[in-house]
Amino acid sequence: MLTQIQASFAVNALTVSMAGITTDLDTPATSVGTAITAGTFAMAAFILLGAKVGSRFGTRGVFQIAVAIHGLAMLGVALSVSPAMLFIAQASSGAVIALIAPALTVFIATNYHGAQQARAIGFLAAAIPAAGVLALILAGWFATTIGWRWSFVLMVALAGVNLVLSFLVKKVPAQPGLSIDWTGAIIAAVAVILLSFGFSGLATWGIWLATPQAPFDVLGISPAPLLVILGLVVGQVFFSWLRRRGREGKPRIFDLRVLATGSERAVTACMATMLFVGTAANFLIPLYIQVVQGRSSIETSFSIIPYTLSIFLASTFVAYLYGRFTPRLLATTGFIVVAAALTLLAFTVRGEWSQGFVVAGLILLGLGQGSIVALVFNTLLSAAPKQLAGDVGAWRGLVHNLSGSVGIAVASAFAVGMLSSMLLAGAQEHPEISDELIAQVNFNEANFLTNEQLAAVLESRASGPELDAAIAVNAEARLRALQISLLGLGAISLLAIVPATRMPGRREGDLPEKLEPDDDDVIDPVDEKETVA
């Protein structure tokens, strides 16, 4: 749990410390964003390989080396004197997290059993929001007092603690005879990188037509959708490669037995949907606080602490419900709670954050989100053979990163698209706004602006009643766009009930030693032989 906090705290601390970093390194905020993206992409691209490296050379030994390297990377961030040094350090930290994340799942599988195992998975899931809260408090405090660099010095110290504690964990035997499927690893990395860059670029490069910010275009088409399509094609090649290797009885970079049954694929669909909705909500809620309410970054950070704490509590205590209710019922109920929370937020968000219904909606959203994330991880892990714990951990990390990238990209593109449409419609309905002003504004490049920012943009174009009307239209349009976006996320949560009803009707105890086929199995004879072996 402390290691998960170490990994997650670092990313959150970069975001909270952005103002200090940009000043110290004399670099724009986009450079910090690039460093964060580099770490995330590196982790997602190599996490499947990381699971196999751990199995090949011994999970505990590889984990200890990775924790030490991550500590050194955090020291590199703390001592950064240039954007390039920051980029290299953060990219290195992301790459070694690809070794750490699968190892944490293996440790749970080998050190805990029964109800204790389920609670351990809940604590591991809860460590991510816990790291977010700590980063908001500690990194925010350091950034305004002793300096942003001390947040990462703290992570160096935590890496030392985790390295010492790791010797208390059971040693997982290495598999020296395991061959690593390097071709599969490369194909997977290429697919993940293409998808990540494609989805991340939708908002800035253009959903279809290329914007001026796009690095290149193809006949005027944005590179973002082209990268997404290419990533999907390469992803299909990756799964075809895995099936071929399975038929030939050769080692695979990812064992498809993790997704062997319909219920396991339904669990993955629920995981991806909840992470998509959760990440999108994490983007829209701060946008609402900062733009609609005009609050500062630090005020925004503290405003969402109740939401983050509710995720932590739900992830921690949902394990106590496993003995009474089935995963199918818990997941279905969780998605209904999430949809209700998002609907409540959509109809109650206004200009005042202290409104009781808004806070209640956020807490309700966090409880549903935390419960589902811990539940699906536990269900997937308990259904897979024990020797595939590393693959389950890698798959969870991969789905987490890709779903997060898609969630932010789609939420941003959808919200901005709604804003553009409503700004144009609102401007045409107000007689105070002249046709000349409407013609001068490019509504296709609209963005969320505060009243002060809009007044500065229109300073030389409008004044008096016309400027007042434009500000009123903007205020109404941005609030409606956020409300509709939240309702859209609520609708997606309700649609997730379909795969939730395909989740298991019972929960396994410990991880099974071998895969138990059921009516949904699609295992070929080669897979069965591998399982017995």
DAQUI-V957088 format. One record per residue. N is the residue number from 1. RES is the residue in three letters. SS is DSSP state (2 for helix, 1 for strand, 0 for the rest). BURIAL is + if it has 24 or more other ideal C-beta (glycine too) atoms within 12 Angstrom, else -. Layout:
N_RES_SS_BURIAL / N_RES_SS_BURIAL
This chain:
1_MET_0_+ / 2_LEU_2_+ / 3_THR_2_+ / 4_GLN_2_+ / 5_ILE_2_+ / 6_GLN_2_+ / 7_ALA_2_+ / 8_SER_2_+ / 9_PHE_2_+ / 10_ALA_2_+ / 11_VAL_2_+ / 12_ASN_2_+ / 13_ALA_2_+ / 14_LEU_2_+ / 15_THR_2_+ / 16_VAL_2_+ / 17_SER_0_+ / 18_MET_2_+ / 19_ALA_2_+ / 20_GLY_2_+ / 21_ILE_2_+ / 22_THR_2_- / 23_THR_2_- / 24_ASP_2_+ / 25_LEU_0_+ / 26_ASP_0_- / 27_THR_0_+ / 28_PRO_0_- / 29_ALA_2_- / 30_THR_2_- / 31_SER_2_+ / 32_VAL_2_+ / 33_GLY_2_+ / 34_THR_2_+ / 35_ALA_2_+ / 36_ILE_2_+ / 37_THR_2_+ / 38_ALA_2_+ / 39_GLY_2_+ / 40_THR_2_+ / 41_PHE_2_+ / 42_ALA_2_+ / 43_MET_2_+ / 44_ALA_2_+ / 45_ALA_2_+ / 46_PHE_2_+ / 47_ILE_2_+ / 48_LEU_2_+ / 49_LEU_2_+ / 50_GLY_2_+ / 51_ALA_2_+ / 52_LYS_2_+ / 53_VAL_2_+ / 54_GLY_2_+ / 55_SER_2_+ / 56_ARG_2_+ / 57_PHE_2_+ / 58_GLY_0_+ / 59_THR_2_+ / 60_ARG_2_+ / 61_GLY_2_+ / 62_VAL_2_+ / 63_PHE_2_+ / 64_GLN_2_+ / 65_ILE_2_+ / 66_ALA_2_+ / 67_VAL_2_+ / 68_ALA_2_+ / 69_ILE_2_+ / 70_HIS_2_+ / 71_GLY_2_+ / 72_LEU_2_+ / 73_ALA_2_+ / 74_MET_2_+ / 75_LEU_2_+ / 76_GLY_2_+ / 77_VAL_2_+ / 78_ALA_2_+ / 79_LEU_0_- / 80_SER_0_+ / 81_VAL_0_- / 82_SER_0_- / 83_PRO_2_+ / 84_ALA_2_- / 85_MET_2_+ / 86_LEU_2_+ / 87_PHE_2_+ / 88_ILE_2_+ / 89_ALA_2_+ / 90_GLN_2_+ / 91_ALA_2_+ / 92_SER_2_+ / 93_SER_2_+ / 94_GLY_2_+ / 95_ALA_2_+ / 96_VAL_2_+ / 97_ILE_2_+ / 98_ALA_2_+ / 99_LEU_2_+ / 100_ILE_2_+ / 101_ALA_2_+ / 102_PRO_2_+ / 103_ALA_2_+ / 104_LEU_2_+ / 105_THR_2_+ / 106_VAL_2_+ / 107_PHE_2_+ / 108_ILE_2_+ / 109_ALA_2_+ / 110_THR_2_+ / 111_ASN_2_+ / 112_TYR_0_+ / 113_HIS_0_- / 114_GLY_2_- / 115_ALA_2_- / 116_GLN_2_- / 117_GLN_2_+ / 118_ALA_2_+ / 119_ARG_2_+ / 120_ALA_2_+ / 121_ILE_2_+ / 122_GLY_2_+ / 123_PHE_2_+ / 124_LEU_2_+ / 125_ALA_2_+ / 126_ALA_2_+ / 127_ALA_2_+ / 128_ILE_2_+ / 129_PRO_2_+ / 130_ALA_2_+ / 131_ALA_2_+ / 132_GLY_2_+ / 133_VAL_2_+ / 134_LEU_2_+ / 135_ALA_2_+ / 136_LEU_2_+ / 137_ILE_2_+ / 138_LEU_2_+ / 139_ALA_2_+ / 140_GLY_2_+ / 141_TRP_2_- / 142_PHE_2_+ / 143_ALA_2_+ / 144_THR_2_- / 145_THR_0_- / 146_ILE_0_- / 147_GLY_0_- / 148_TRP_0_+ / 149_ARG_2_+ / 150_TRP_2_+ / 151_SER_2_+ / 152_PHE_2_+ / 153_VAL_2_+ / 154_LEU_2_+ / 155_MET_2_+ / 156_VAL_2_+ / 157_ALA_2_- / 158_LEU_2_+ / 159_ALA_2_+ / 160_GLY_2_+ / 161_VAL_2_- / 162_ASN_2_+ / 163_LEU_2_+ / 164_VAL_2_- / 165_LEU_2_- / 166_SER_2_+ / 167_PHE_2_- / 168_LEU_2_- / 169_VAL_0_+ / 170_LYS_0_- / 171_LYS_0_- / 172_VAL_0_+ / 173_PRO_0_- / 174_ALA_0_- / 175_GLN_0_- / 176_PRO_0_- / 177_GLY_0_- / 178_LEU_0_+ / 179_SER_0_- / 180_ILE_0_+ / 181_ASP_0_+ / 182_TRP_2_- / 183_THR_2_- / 184_GLY_2_+ / 185_ALA_2_+ / 186_ILE_2_- / 187_ILE_2_+ / 188_ALA_2_+ / 189_ALA_2_+ / 190_VAL_2_+ / 191_ALA_2_+ / 192_VAL_2_+ / 193_ILE_2_+ / 194_LEU_2_+ / 195_LEU_2_+ / 196_SER_2_+ / 197_PHE_2_+ / 198_GLY_2_+ / 199_PHE_2_+ / 200_SER_2_+ / 201_GLY_0_+ / 202_LEU_2_+ / 203_ALA_2_+ / 204_THR_2_+ / 205_TRP_2_+ / 206_GLY_0_+ / 207_ILE_0_+ / 208_TRP_0_- / 209_LEU_1_- / 210_ALA_0_+ / 211_THR_0_+ / 212_PRO_0_- / 213_GLN_0_- / 214_ALA_0_+ / 215_PRO_0_- / 216_PHE_0_- / 217_ASP_1_- / 218_VAL_1_- / 219_LEU_0_- / 220_GLY_0_- / 221_ILE_1_- / 222_SER_1_+ / 223_PRO_2_+ / 224_ALA_2_+ / 225_PRO_2_+ / 226_LEU_2_+ / 227_LEU_2_+ / 228_VAL_2_+ / 229_ILE_2_- / 230_LEU_2_- / 231_GLY_2_+ / 232_LEU_2_- / 233_VAL_2_- / 234_VAL_2_+ / 235_GLY_2_+ / 236_GLN_2_- / 237_VAL_2_- / 238_PHE_2_+ / 239_PHE_2_- / 240_SER_2_- / 241_TRP_2_+ / 242_LEU_2_+ / 243_ARG_2_+ / 244_ARG_2_- / 245_ARG_2_+ / 246_GLY_2_+ / 247_ARG_2_- / 248_GLU_0_- / 249_GLY_0_- / 250_LYS_0_- / 251_PRO_0_+ / 252_ARG_0_+ / 253_ILE_0_+ / 254_PHE_0_+ / 255_ASP_0_+ / 256_LEU_2_+ / 257_ARG_2_+ / 258_VAL_2_+ / 259_LEU_2_+ / 260_ALA_0_+ / 261_THR_0_+ / 262_GLY_2_- / 263_SER_2_+ / 264_GLU_2_+ / 265_ARG_2_+ / 266_ALA_2_+ / 267_VAL_2_+ / 268_THR_2_+ / 269_ALA_2_+ / 270_CYS_2_+ / 271_MET_2_+ / 272_ALA_2_+ / 273_THR_2_+ / 274_MET_2_+ / 275_LEU_2_+ / 276_PHE_2_+ / 277_VAL_2_+ / 278_GLY_2_+ / 279_THR_2_+ / 280_ALA_2_+ / 281_ALA_2_+ / 282_ASN_2_+ / 283_PHE_2_+ / 284_LEU_2_+ / 285_ILE_2_+ / 286_PRO_2_+ / 287_LEU_2_+ / 288_TYR_2_+ / 289_ILE_2_+ / 290_GLN_2_+ / 291_VAL_2_+ / 292_VAL_2_+ / 293_GLN_0_+ / 294_GLY_0_+ / 295_ARG_0_+ / 296_SER_0_- / 297_SER_2_+ / 298_ILE_2_+ / 299_GLU_2_- / 300_THR_2_+ / 301_SER_2_+ / 302_PHE_2_- / 303_SER_2_+ / 304_ILE_0_+ / 305_ILE_2_+ / 306_PRO_2_+ / 307_TYR_2_+ / 308_THR_2_+ / 309_LEU_2_+ / 310_SER_2_+ / 311_ILE_2_+ / 312_PHE_2_+ / 313_LEU_2_+ / 314_ALA_2_+ / 315_SER_2_+ / 316_THR_2_+ / 317_PHE_2_- / 318_VAL_2_+ / 319_ALA_2_+ / 320_TYR_2_- / 321_LEU_2_+ / 322_TYR_0_+ / 323_GLY_0_- / 324_ARG_0_- / 325_PHE_0_- / 326_THR_0_- / 327_PRO_2_+ / 328_ARG_2_+ / 329_LEU_2_+ / 330_LEU_2_+ / 331_ALA_2_+ / 332_THR_2_+ / 333_THR_2_+ / 334_GLY_2_+ / 335_PHE_2_+ / 336_ILE_2_+ / 337_VAL_2_+ / 338_VAL_2_+ / 339_ALA_2_+ / 340_ALA_2_+ / 341_ALA_2_+ / 342_LEU_2_+ / 343_THR_2_+ / 344_LEU_2_+ / 345_LEU_2_+ / 346_ALA_2_+ / 347_PHE_2_- / 348_THR_2_+ / 349_VAL_0_+ / 350_ARG_0_- / 351_GLY_0_- / 352_GLU_0_- / 353_TRP_0_+ / 354_SER_0_- / 355_GLN_0_- / 356_GLY_2_- / 357_PHE_2_- / 358_VAL_2_+ / 359_VAL_2_+ / 360_ALA_2_- / 361_GLY_2_+ / 362_LEU_2_+ / 363_ILE_2_+ / 364_LEU_2_+ / 365_LEU_2_+ / 366_GLY_2_+ / 367_LEU_2_+ / 368_GLY_2_+ / 369_GLN_2_+ / 370_GLY_2_+ / 371_SER_2_+ / 372_ILE_2_+ / 373_VAL_2_+ / 374_ALA_2_+ / 375_LEU_2_+ / 376_VAL_2_+ / 377_PHE_2_+ / 378_ASN_2_+ / 379_THR_2_+ / 380_LEU_2_+ / 381_LEU_2_+ / 382_SER_2_+ / 383_ALA_2_+ / 384_ALA_0_+ / 385_PRO_0_+ / 386_LYS_2_+ / 387_GLN_2_+ / 388_LEU_2_+ / 389_ALA_2_+ / 390_GLY_2_+ / 391_ASP_2_+ / 392_VAL_2_+ / 393_GLY_2_+ / 394_ALA_2_+ / 395_TRP_2_+ / 396_ARG_2_+ / 397_GLY_2_+ / 398_LEU_2_+ / 399_VAL_2_+ / 400_HIS_2_+ / 401_ASN_2_+ / 402_LEU_2_+ / 403_SER_2_+ / 404_GLY_2_+ / 405_SER_2_+ / 406_VAL_2_+ / 407_GLY_2_+ / 408_ILE_2_+ / 409_ALA_2_+ / 410_VAL_2_+ / 411_ALA_2_+ / 412_SER_2_+ / 413_ALA_2_+ / 414_PHE_2_+ / 415_ALA_2_+ / 416_VAL_2_+ / 417_GLY_2_+ / 418_MET_2_+ / 419_LEU_2_+ / 420_SER_2_+ / 421_SER_2_- / 422_MET_2_+ / 423_LEU_2_+ / 424_LEU_2_+ / 425_ALA_2_- / 426_GLY_2_+ / 427_ALA_2_+ / 428_GLN_2_- / 429_GLU_2_- / 430_HIS_0_+ / 431_PRO_0_- / 432_GLU_0_- / 433_ILE_0_+ / 434_SER_0_- / 435_ASP_2_- / 436_GLU_2_- / 437_LEU_2_+ / 438_ILE_2_+ / 439_ALA_2_- / 440_GLN_2_- / 441_VAL_0_+ / 442_ASN_0_- / 443_PHE_2_+ / 444_ASN_2_- / 445_GLU_2_- / 446_ALA_0_+ / 447_ASN_0_+ / 448_PHE_0_+ / 449_LEU_0_+ / 450_THR_0_+ / 451_ASN_2_+ / 452_GLU_2_- / 453_GLN_2_- / 454_LEU_2_+ / 455_ALA_2_- / 456_ALA_2_- / 457_VAL_2_+ / 458_LEU_0_+ / 459_GLU_0_- / 460_SER_0_- / 461_ARG_0_- / 462_ALA_0_+ / 463_SER_0_- / 464_GLY_2_- / 465_PRO_2_- / 466_GLU_2_+ / 467_LEU_2_+ / 468_ASP_2_- / 469_ALA_2_+ / 470_ALA_2_+ / 471_ILE_2_+ / 472_ALA_2_+ / 473_VAL_2_+ / 474_ASN_2_+ / 475_ALA_2_+ / 476_GLU_2_+ / 477_ALA_2_+ / 478_ARG_2_+ / 479_LEU_2_+ / 480_ARG_2_+ / 481_ALA_2_+ / 482_LEU_2_+ / 483_GLN_2_+ / 484_ILE_2_+ / 485_SER_2_+ / 486_LEU_2_+ / 487_LEU_2_+ / 488_GLY_2_+ / 489_LEU_2_+ / 490_GLY_2_+ / 491_ALA_2_- / 492_ILE_2_+ / 493_SER_2_+ / 494_LEU_2_+ / 495_LEU_2_- / 496_ALA_0_+ / 497_ILE_2_+ / 498_VAL_2_- / 499_PRO_2_+ / 500_ALA_2_+ / 501_THR_0_+ / 502_ARG_0_+ / 503_MET_0_+ / 504_PRO_0_+ / 505_GLY_0_- / 506_ARG_0_- / 507_ARG_0_+ / 508_GLU_0_+ / 509_GLY_0_- / 510_ASP_0_+ / 511_LEU_0_+ / 512_PRO_0_- / 513_GLU_0_- / 514_LYS_0_- / 515_LEU_0_+ / 516_GLU_0_+ / 517_PRO_0_- / 518_ASP_0_- / 519_ASP_0_- / 520_ASP_0_- / 521_ASP_0_- / 522_VAL_0_- / 523_ILE_0_+ / 524_ASP_0_- / 525_PRO_2_- / 526_VAL_2_+ / 527_ASP_2_+ / 528_GLU_2_- / 529_LYS_2_- / 530_GLU_2_+ / 531_THR_2_+ / 532_VAL_2_- / 533_ALA_0_-
